[in-house]
Amino acid sequence: MSDKQELIKKLLEMQKKFIDYDHEKGVEVVDYYVSDESHPLHDFSKKYMALANQLVDVAHEEKGSHR
């Protein structure tokens, strides 16, 4: 599996976990951005954004472009 496909797979898995958690328990803004380490969404937004940025970098590299 290529790097791009692996990143997409990870992002989709994260989205599914987030949606499942939201449907089960609901998500408050504080849960998403500043939850403590014991919370299932701890650092979710940072991790998701880091993977998304990696995907953008891979796409630019493939096309020979830049941000």
C-alpha positions in Angstrom: 0.0 0.0 0.0 1.4 3.4 -0.9 2.0 6.1 1.7 -0.9 8.1 0.3 -3.3 5.1 0.6 -2.0 4.4 4.1 -2.6 8.0 5.2 -6.1 8.0 3.7 -6.9 4.7 5.5 -5.7 6.1 8.8 -7.8 9.3 8.4 -10.9 7.3 7.5 -10.4 5.1 10.5 -10.0 8.1 12.8 -13.2 9.7 11.2 -15.2 6.5 11.9 -14.0 6.3 15.5 -14.9 10.0 16.0 -18.3 9.6 14.5 -19.0 6.4 16.5 -17.9 8.2 19.7 -20.1 11.2 18.9 -23.2 9.1 18.2 -22.6 7.1 21.4 -21.7 9.9 23.9 -21.7 13.2 22.1 -18.8 15.5 21.7 -18.3 18.9 23.2 -15.8 21.4 21.9 -13.7 21.0 25.0 -13.6 17.2 24.3 -12.3 17.8 20.8 -9.7 20.5 21.5 -8.5 20.3 25.1 -9.5 17.0 26.7 -7.3 15.4 29.3 -5.2 12.3 28.6 -7.8 9.9 29.9 -10.3 11.0 27.3 -10.6 9.0 24.1 -10.4 12.1 22.0 -7.2 13.4 23.7 -5.1 15.1 21.0 -7.5 13.9 18.3 -7.5 17.2 16.4 -3.7 17.5 16.5 -3.2 13.9 15.3 -5.8 14.2 12.6 -4.4 17.5 11.3 -0.8 16.1 11.3 -2.0 13.1 9.2 -4.0 15.4 6.9 -0.9 17.7 6.4 1.2 14.6 5.6 -1.3 13.6 3.0 -1.2 17.1 1.4 2.6 16.9 1.3 2.5 13.5 -0.4 0.0 14.8 -3.0 2.2 17.8 -3.7 5.3 15.6 -4.0 3.5 13.4 -6.5 2.5 16.3 -8.7 5.8 18.2 -8.3 4.1 21.2 -6.8 4.4 22.9 -3.4 2.2 24.7 -0.9 
